[in-house]
Amino acid sequence: MSELKLFNSLTRQLETFTPVHAGEARVYTCGPTVYNYPHIGNMRAYVFADTLGRVLSYKGYKLTHVINITDVGHLTDDADAGEDKMEKMAAEKAQSIWDIAKHYTQAYWDDIKALNIRQPAHWSIATEYVPAMIAYATSIADKHCYELESGLYFDTSTVANYGALARAKTEDGEGRIEEVEGKRHAADFAIWRKTPAGETRQMEWDSPWGKGAPGWHLECSVMSEALLGLPFDIHTGGIDHREIHHPNEIAQNQARCGGDHSGAQFWMHNNFLIERSGKMSKSSGEFLRVQLLIDKGFHPLAYRLMCLQAHYRSELEFSWEGLQAALVRLKRMVMAVANLKARHAELVSASYLATSESKTLKHVQGDVAPGISAALNDFTAAVSDDLNTAIAITSLETLIGLKKVDAAQHLAAIAEMDAVLGLNLNSLTRTDLRIRPKAAVITEAEIETALAARKDARAEKDFAKSDAIRDDLIAKGVEVMDGDPLGWDWKLDI
């Protein structure tokens, strides 16, 4: 099997993955700040992290994946400025901050499920680790921190090569951190934020530096160490984390360990999802959420496929036309797999069909057919080459299209590839992909009744009536498909 090579943002090069602990892969992913619904650009990061985890499992590693939930401490500006996002939303909605966190955490988990993202080994909730954060800060405060009226700050000059991940010393560095009065250096950041005099926060704790709340960057260092140990294998996040949040984590990890190690062997970042209309912003009102895609009649796995069609380090432009194309591609794969099952039903035992999702080629008798072997080799090479899912998908389609190969091998190989891509091809049906748009003005029962009436009209050669029924269905957003076993589909408005 091909060596797994991954791009390390810290070294700016592809490197062979060699785990810290033999046979294991320990991965930490920066999770959401649960003050609002995640938009589809946020969710691209979790499709990427899930794909990474699936590839590591495919390569035989025992995976321990941690995703955190930030329910305190993240300010409205990543560069240590502005209000706490959680406190601000709670004030705007006049609700308990704990209720805000619970609601948006569940919304995020609903999107995780919809996109077929596997559950991590741990969901680490920031507020559950505050005592550990205080202990962590106390352990590094004497050598690496200083206190201001507003809180405890980390002195970035006390660690080696601060900002190397952010490319601060190269021409493509972003330089987003601004001077703040009282700090020793512009890049210094808050470890602990004191509650201002005369102000009461819904989330605040006692600490050696006064009542307050932890800084956002501290949370991930504490939880990754607690659940994965230092050093661990891979830390993932969006490319926006590469400039401030992750360099600050690295500084804390260096201070904690008393050396220059960043805390993770690999730092990996997915690129942005670009949307030209401005609806990616959460301030735009009806911003682009997974639920909005569903409301418009798109199956969420079409969005997953759309993400996989681009390399995770490339910008991906979202458009409704692009999502429609991904849905069509997914439909073709789902129909092809269903046809394979039906075509080979006589040759494949009922017990195999019932459990084919758990079958692998190891469970199938006989030598693997050359075509299957070649497609699997191409697939493995693609995902081993820094998760090149775009090429991997074409290998899957090549595999699906093979003719005159053993049924058990064919379906098992498809399941093996799909276990990495997470498209649920084994269980998904074409009917599952027919999602009722929220704006639909006709029910499925009414559609079936109309189609039955149209069938009767055609049998009686009353083509005027038949055409009138069809035109009425089209006007109501229904695509009539004569000769197709599905019979009809929603005509999606893009």
C-alpha positions as CSV (number, residue, x, y, z in Angstrom):
1,M,0.0,0.0,0.0
2,S,1.3,3.5,-0.9
3,E,2.9,5.6,1.8
4,L,0.6,8.3,3.2
5,K,1.9,11.7,2.4
6,L,0.4,14.8,3.9
7,F,1.1,18.5,3.4
8,N,2.4,20.0,6.7
9,S,1.6,23.7,6.9
10,L,4.4,24.1,9.4
11,T,7.2,23.0,7.0
12,R,5.3,23.9,3.8
13,Q,6.0,20.5,2.2
14,L,4.6,17.0,1.7
15,E,5.8,14.6,4.4
16,T,5.4,10.9,4.9
17,F,3.0,10.3,7.8
18,T,4.9,8.5,10.6
19,P,2.8,8.3,13.8
20,V,4.0,9.3,17.2
21,H,2.7,6.0,18.6
22,A,3.1,3.0,16.4
23,G,-0.2,1.9,14.8
24,E,-2.1,4.9,16.1
25,A,-3.2,8.2,14.7
26,R,-4.2,11.0,17.1
27,V,-6.0,13.9,15.5
28,Y,-7.3,17.2,16.9
29,T,-9.7,19.4,15.0
30,C,-10.7,22.9,15.9
31,G,-14.4,22.8,16.3
32,P,-17.1,25.5,16.1
33,T,-17.8,28.4,18.3
34,V,-21.5,27.7,19.1
35,Y,-22.9,31.2,19.0
36,N,-24.7,30.8,15.7
37,Y,-25.5,28.2,13.0
38,P,-22.4,27.0,11.0
39,H,-22.4,28.0,7.4
40,I,-21.4,25.5,4.6
41,G,-18.0,27.1,4.5
42,N,-17.5,26.2,8.1
43,M,-18.6,22.6,7.4
44,R,-16.0,22.1,4.7
45,A,-13.4,21.9,7.5
46,Y,-15.2,19.0,9.0
47,V,-15.7,17.2,5.7
48,F,-12.0,17.5,5.3
49,A,-11.1,16.4,8.8
50,D,-13.6,13.4,8.5
51,T,-11.9,12.4,5.1
52,L,-8.5,12.6,6.8
53,G,-9.8,10.3,9.6
54,R,-11.3,7.9,7.2
55,V,-8.1,7.7,5.2
56,L,-6.1,7.1,8.4
57,S,-8.5,4.3,9.2
58,Y,-8.3,2.9,5.7
59,K,-4.5,2.8,6.1
60,G,-4.9,0.7,9.2
61,Y,-4.3,3.2,12.0
62,K,-6.3,3.1,15.2
63,L,-7.8,6.6,15.1
64,T,-8.5,8.8,18.0
65,H,-10.1,12.0,16.7
66,V,-11.0,14.9,19.0
67,I,-13.2,17.8,17.9
68,N,-13.8,20.7,20.4
69,I,-16.8,22.8,21.0
70,T,-16.0,26.4,21.9
71,D,-18.7,27.7,24.1
72,V,-16.7,30.4,25.8
73,G,-13.8,32.8,25.1
74,H,-13.8,33.3,21.3
75,L,-13.9,37.0,20.6
76,T,-15.6,38.7,17.6
77,D,-12.1,39.3,16.1
78,D,-9.6,36.5,16.1
79,A,-6.8,39.0,16.8
80,D,-7.8,39.3,20.5
81,A,-10.3,42.2,20.0
82,G,-14.0,42.8,20.3
83,E,-16.7,41.1,22.5
84,D,-17.0,37.5,23.4
85,K,-19.1,35.9,20.6
86,M,-21.1,33.8,23.1
87,E,-21.9,36.7,25.5
88,K,-22.8,39.0,22.6
89,M,-25.3,36.5,21.1
90,A,-26.9,35.8,24.5
91,A,-27.3,39.5,25.1
92,E,-28.8,40.0,21.6
93,K,-31.3,37.2,22.1
94,A,-31.9,37.9,25.8
95,Q,-31.3,34.2,26.5
96,S,-29.1,32.2,28.8
97,I,-25.7,31.7,27.3
98,W,-25.9,28.1,28.3
99,D,-29.1,27.7,26.2
100,I,-27.5,29.5,23.3
101,A,-24.5,27.0,23.5
102,K,-26.8,24.0,23.7
103,H,-29.0,25.1,20.8
104,Y,-26.2,25.8,18.4
105,T,-24.2,22.8,19.4
106,Q,-27.1,20.6,18.5
107,A,-27.5,22.4,15.2
108,Y,-23.9,21.7,14.4
109,W,-24.3,18.1,15.4
110,D,-27.3,17.8,13.1
111,D,-25.1,19.1,10.2
112,I,-22.4,16.6,11.1
113,K,-24.9,13.8,10.8
114,A,-26.4,15.1,7.6
115,L,-23.0,15.2,5.9
116,N,-22.2,11.7,7.1
117,I,-19.3,12.9,9.2
118,R,-18.2,10.2,11.6
119,Q,-18.5,10.8,15.3
120,P,-15.1,11.6,16.8
121,A,-13.7,9.7,19.8
122,H,-14.3,12.8,21.9
123,W,-16.4,16.0,21.7
124,S,-14.4,18.2,24.1
125,I,-16.6,21.0,25.5
126,A,-14.5,24.0,26.5
127,T,-16.4,25.0,29.6
128,E,-15.8,21.5,31.0
129,Y,-12.1,22.1,31.0
130,V,-11.9,25.5,32.7
131,P,-10.2,24.2,35.9
132,A,-7.6,22.5,33.6
133,M,-7.1,25.7,31.7
134,I,-6.4,27.6,34.9
135,A,-3.9,25.0,36.0
136,Y,-2.2,25.0,32.5
137,A,-2.0,28.8,32.6
138,T,-0.6,28.8,36.1
139,S,2.1,26.3,35.0
140,I,3.5,28.7,32.3
141,A,2.7,32.1,33.8
142,D,6.0,32.8,35.6
143,K,8.2,32.3,32.6
144,H,6.0,33.2,29.7
145,C,3.2,35.5,30.8
146,Y,2.5,39.0,32.3
147,E,-0.5,40.5,33.8
148,L,-2.4,43.6,32.7
149,E,-5.5,45.2,34.1
150,S,-7.5,43.3,31.4
151,G,-6.0,39.9,32.1
152,L,-3.0,37.6,31.7
153,Y,-1.1,37.8,28.5
154,F,1.4,35.5,26.8
155,D,4.7,37.1,25.9
156,T,5.5,35.8,22.4
157,S,9.1,36.7,22.7
158,T,9.7,33.9,25.2
159,V,9.3,31.1,22.6
160,A,11.3,30.3,19.6
161,N,10.1,31.1,16.0
162,Y,6.8,32.5,17.0
163,G,4.5,32.9,14.0
164,A,6.4,30.5,11.7
165,L,3.2,28.7,10.9
166,A,1.5,32.0,10.0
167,R,4.3,32.9,7.5
168,A,4.8,36.1,9.4
169,K,8.4,36.3,8.1
170,T,7.5,35.7,4.4
171,E,6.0,38.0,1.8
172,D,2.7,36.1,2.0
173,G,2.1,36.7,5.7
174,E,-1.1,38.4,6.5
175,G,0.0,40.5,9.4
176,R,-3.5,40.9,10.9
177,I,-2.5,41.4,14.5
178,E,-2.5,45.1,15.6
179,E,-1.0,47.0,18.5
180,V,-3.0,47.0,21.7
181,E,-2.1,49.4,24.5
182,G,-0.3,47.8,27.4
183,K,0.9,44.7,25.6
184,R,4.7,44.2,25.3
185,H,4.5,43.1,21.7
186,A,1.7,43.4,19.1
187,A,1.4,39.6,18.8
188,D,1.0,38.9,22.5
189,F,-2.3,37.3,23.3
190,A,-4.7,36.8,26.2
191,I,-4.4,33.6,28.3
192,W,-7.1,34.8,30.8
193,R,-9.5,37.7,30.4
194,K,-10.6,39.5,33.6
195,T,-14.2,40.6,33.9
196,P,-14.1,44.4,33.7
197,A,-14.9,46.2,36.9
198,G,-18.6,46.8,37.2
199,E,-19.5,44.2,34.6
200,T,-21.0,40.7,35.1
201,R,-20.7,38.0,32.6
202,Q,-22.9,34.9,32.3
203,M,-19.7,32.8,32.0
204,E,-17.0,33.6,34.5
205,W,-14.7,31.8,36.9
206,D,-12.4,32.6,39.8
207,S,-8.7,32.5,38.9
208,P,-5.3,33.6,40.3
209,W,-5.7,36.7,38.0
210,G,-9.2,37.6,39.0
211,K,-12.7,36.6,38.0
212,G,-13.0,36.1,34.2
213,A,-12.8,33.6,31.4
214,P,-10.1,31.8,29.5
215,G,-8.7,33.0,26.2
216,W,-9.8,31.2,23.1
217,H,-6.3,29.9,22.2
218,L,-5.7,28.4,25.6
219,E,-8.7,26.0,25.2
220,C,-7.3,24.0,22.3
221,S,-3.9,23.5,23.8
222,V,-5.4,22.3,27.1
223,M,-8.0,19.9,25.5
224,S,-5.6,18.4,22.9
225,E,-3.0,17.7,25.6
226,A,-5.6,16.2,28.0
227,L,-7.1,13.9,25.4
228,L,-4.3,13.1,23.0
229,G,-1.1,13.8,25.0
230,L,1.8,15.9,23.7
231,P,3.1,15.5,21.1
232,F,0.2,14.1,19.0
233,D,0.0,13.4,15.3
234,I,-2.2,15.9,13.4
235,H,-3.9,19.2,14.2
236,T,-6.5,20.4,11.6
237,G,-8.5,23.5,11.0
238,G,-9.5,26.1,8.4
239,I,-6.8,28.2,6.8
240,D,-8.0,31.2,8.8
241,H,-6.7,29.4,11.9
242,R,-3.2,29.3,10.4
243,E,-2.5,33.0,10.9
244,I,-3.3,33.6,14.6
245,H,-5.1,30.8,16.5
246,H,-2.7,28.0,15.6
247,P,0.5,30.0,16.1
248,N,-0.8,30.9,19.5
249,E,-1.5,27.3,20.3
250,I,2.0,26.4,19.2
251,A,3.5,29.1,21.5
252,Q,1.5,27.7,24.5
253,N,2.6,24.1,23.7
254,Q,6.2,25.2,23.5
255,A,5.9,26.9,26.8
256,R,4.2,24.0,28.4
257,C,6.7,21.4,27.1
258,G,9.8,23.6,27.6
259,G,11.0,23.1,24.1
260,D,10.5,24.1,20.4
261,H,8.1,21.3,19.4
262,S,4.8,22.7,18.1
263,G,2.8,20.0,19.9
264,A,1.6,18.3,16.7
265,Q,3.7,16.5,14.1
266,F,1.5,17.9,11.3
267,W,-0.6,21.1,11.0
268,M,-3.1,20.7,8.2
269,H,-5.5,23.4,6.9
270,N,-8.3,23.3,4.4
271,N,-8.8,26.3,2.1
272,F,-11.9,28.6,1.9
273,L,-15.2,27.9,0.3
274,I,-15.9,31.0,-1.8
275,E,-19.4,32.3,-2.5
276,R,-19.7,35.4,-4.7
277,S,-23.2,36.6,-3.6
278,G,-22.2,37.4,0.0
279,K,-24.5,34.9,1.6
280,M,-21.7,33.1,3.3
281,S,-21.7,35.8,5.9
282,K,-23.7,35.0,9.0
283,S,-24.8,38.7,9.0
284,S,-26.5,38.3,5.7
285,G,-29.8,36.9,7.1
286,E,-30.5,33.8,5.1
287,F,-26.9,32.7,5.0
288,L,-25.8,29.4,3.4
289,R,-26.4,26.7,5.9
290,V,-26.7,22.9,5.3
291,Q,-30.4,23.3,6.2
292,L,-30.8,25.9,3.5
293,L,-29.5,23.4,0.9
294,I,-32.0,20.8,2.2
295,D,-34.8,23.4,2.1
296,K,-34.0,24.0,-1.6
297,G,-34.2,20.3,-2.3
298,F,-30.6,19.3,-2.3
299,H,-29.4,16.2,-0.5
300,P,-26.6,17.2,1.9
301,L,-24.4,14.4,0.5
302,A,-24.3,16.3,-2.8
303,Y,-22.5,19.1,-0.8
304,R,-20.1,16.5,0.6
305,L,-19.4,15.3,-2.9
306,M,-18.9,18.9,-4.1
307,C,-16.3,19.3,-1.4
308,L,-14.5,16.1,-2.3
309,Q,-14.4,17.1,-6.0
310,A,-11.8,19.7,-5.1
311,H,-8.5,19.3,-3.2
312,Y,-8.9,20.4,0.4
313,R,-6.0,22.9,0.0
314,S,-7.6,24.5,-3.0
315,E,-10.2,27.3,-2.9
316,L,-13.6,25.9,-3.8
317,E,-16.2,28.2,-5.3
318,F,-19.8,27.5,-4.3
319,S,-22.6,27.9,-6.8
320,W,-26.0,26.4,-7.1
321,E,-25.1,25.1,-10.6
322,G,-22.1,23.4,-9.1
323,L,-24.1,21.8,-6.4
324,Q,-26.7,20.7,-9.0
325,A,-23.9,19.0,-11.0
326,A,-22.6,17.3,-7.8
327,L,-26.2,16.0,-7.1
328,V,-26.5,14.6,-10.7
329,R,-23.1,12.9,-10.3
330,L,-24.2,11.4,-7.0
331,K,-27.4,10.2,-8.5
332,R,-25.6,8.5,-11.3
333,M,-23.3,6.6,-8.8
334,V,-26.3,5.7,-6.6
335,M,-28.2,4.4,-9.6
336,A,-25.2,2.5,-10.9
337,V,-24.6,0.7,-7.6
338,A,-28.3,-0.1,-7.3
339,N,-28.2,-1.6,-10.9
340,L,-25.2,-3.6,-10.0
341,K,-27.0,-5.1,-7.0
342,A,-30.1,-5.9,-9.0
343,R,-28.1,-7.3,-12.0
344,H,-26.0,-9.6,-9.8
345,A,-28.8,-10.6,-7.3
346,E,-28.9,-14.1,-8.6
347,L,-25.2,-14.5,-8.1
348,V,-24.8,-12.9,-4.7
349,S,-26.3,-14.6,-1.7
350,A,-29.0,-12.9,0.3
351,S,-26.8,-12.9,3.4
352,Y,-24.1,-11.0,1.5
353,L,-26.5,-8.4,0.2
354,A,-27.8,-7.8,3.7
355,T,-24.4,-7.2,5.1
356,S,-22.4,-5.9,2.1
357,E,-21.7,-2.6,3.8
358,S,-19.4,-4.4,6.3
359,K,-17.8,-6.6,3.7
360,T,-14.3,-6.0,2.4
361,L,-12.3,-7.8,-0.2
362,K,-10.7,-9.8,2.6
363,H,-14.1,-11.5,3.1
364,V,-14.6,-12.4,-0.5
365,Q,-13.4,-15.6,-2.1
366,G,-11.2,-15.8,-5.1
367,D,-8.4,-13.8,-6.7
368,V,-9.3,-10.1,-7.2
369,A,-10.1,-9.3,-10.8
370,P,-7.4,-7.2,-12.5
371,G,-9.8,-4.3,-13.2
372,I,-10.8,-4.1,-9.6
373,S,-7.3,-4.4,-8.4
374,A,-6.2,-1.6,-10.8
375,A,-9.0,0.7,-9.7
376,L,-8.2,0.1,-6.0
377,N,-4.5,0.8,-6.6
378,D,-5.3,4.0,-8.3
379,F,-7.7,4.9,-5.5
380,T,-5.2,4.1,-2.8
381,A,-2.5,6.1,-4.6
382,A,-4.8,9.1,-4.8
383,V,-5.9,9.3,-1.2
384,S,-2.3,8.6,-0.1
385,D,-1.2,11.6,-2.1
386,D,-2.3,14.3,0.4
387,L,-6.0,13.2,0.2
388,N,-6.5,13.7,-3.5
389,T,-10.2,12.9,-3.4
390,A,-10.9,14.4,-6.8
391,I,-8.8,11.6,-8.4
392,A,-10.1,9.1,-5.9
393,I,-13.7,9.8,-7.1
394,T,-12.8,9.1,-10.7
395,S,-11.2,5.8,-9.6
396,L,-14.5,4.9,-7.8
397,E,-16.5,5.7,-11.0
398,T,-14.1,3.6,-13.0
399,L,-14.6,0.8,-10.6
400,I,-18.4,1.1,-10.7
401,G,-18.3,1.0,-14.5
402,L,-16.5,-2.3,-14.8
403,K,-18.2,-5.1,-16.6
404,K,-18.1,-8.9,-16.3
405,V,-16.4,-9.0,-12.9
406,D,-17.3,-11.1,-9.8
407,A,-20.3,-9.5,-8.1
408,A,-19.1,-10.0,-4.6
409,Q,-15.7,-8.5,-5.4
410,H,-17.3,-5.7,-7.3
411,L,-19.7,-4.6,-4.5
412,A,-17.1,-5.1,-1.8
413,A,-14.5,-3.0,-3.6
414,I,-17.1,-0.2,-4.0
415,A,-17.9,-0.4,-0.3
416,E,-14.2,-0.2,0.5
417,M,-13.8,3.0,-1.5
418,D,-17.0,4.5,-0.2
419,A,-15.9,3.9,3.4
420,V,-13.2,6.5,2.7
421,L,-15.4,9.0,0.7
422,G,-18.4,8.7,2.9
423,L,-21.1,8.9,0.2
424,N,-23.2,6.1,1.6
425,L,-23.5,4.4,-1.8
426,N,-24.3,1.1,-0.3
427,S,-27.5,2.3,1.5
428,L,-28.5,5.5,-0.3
429,T,-31.3,5.1,-2.8
430,R,-32.4,7.4,-5.7
431,T,-35.6,8.1,-3.8
432,D,-33.5,9.2,-0.8
433,L,-32.0,11.9,-3.1
434,R,-35.4,13.2,-3.9
435,I,-35.7,15.9,-1.2
436,R,-38.9,17.9,-1.0
437,P,-38.1,21.6,-1.4
438,K,-39.5,23.8,1.4
439,A,-41.2,26.0,-1.2
440,A,-43.0,23.1,-2.9
441,V,-46.7,23.8,-3.4
442,I,-47.8,20.2,-4.0
443,T,-47.5,17.0,-1.9
444,E,-46.1,13.7,-3.0
445,A,-49.5,12.1,-2.7
446,E,-51.0,14.8,-5.0
447,I,-48.2,14.1,-7.5
448,E,-48.8,10.4,-7.5
449,T,-52.6,11.0,-7.9
450,A,-51.9,13.3,-10.9
451,L,-49.5,10.9,-12.5
452,A,-52.0,8.1,-12.1
453,A,-54.6,10.3,-13.8
454,R,-52.2,11.1,-16.6
455,K,-51.5,7.4,-17.1
456,D,-55.2,6.8,-17.5
457,A,-55.5,9.6,-19.9
458,R,-52.7,8.3,-22.0
459,A,-54.2,4.8,-22.0
460,E,-57.5,6.4,-23.3
461,K,-55.4,8.4,-25.9
462,D,-56.6,11.6,-24.4
463,F,-53.3,13.3,-25.0
464,A,-54.6,16.8,-24.4
465,K,-55.6,15.9,-20.9
466,S,-52.3,14.1,-20.4
467,D,-50.3,17.1,-21.6
468,A,-52.4,19.4,-19.4
469,I,-51.6,17.3,-16.3
470,R,-47.9,17.2,-17.1
471,D,-47.8,21.0,-17.7
472,D,-49.6,21.6,-14.4
473,L,-47.0,19.4,-12.6
474,I,-44.1,21.3,-14.3
475,A,-45.7,24.6,-13.2
476,K,-45.7,23.3,-9.6
477,G,-42.0,22.4,-9.7
478,V,-42.3,18.7,-10.6
479,E,-40.3,17.1,-13.4
480,V,-42.2,14.3,-15.1
481,M,-39.9,11.5,-16.3
482,D,-41.7,9.1,-18.6
483,G,-40.1,5.7,-18.9
484,D,-38.0,6.3,-15.7
485,P,-38.7,3.9,-12.8
486,L,-38.7,6.8,-10.4
487,G,-41.5,8.5,-12.4
488,W,-40.9,12.0,-11.2
489,D,-38.5,14.3,-9.4
490,W,-38.5,17.8,-8.0
491,K,-37.3,20.5,-10.4
492,L,-34.9,22.4,-8.3
493,D,-34.7,26.1,-8.5
494,I,-31.1,27.2,-8.9
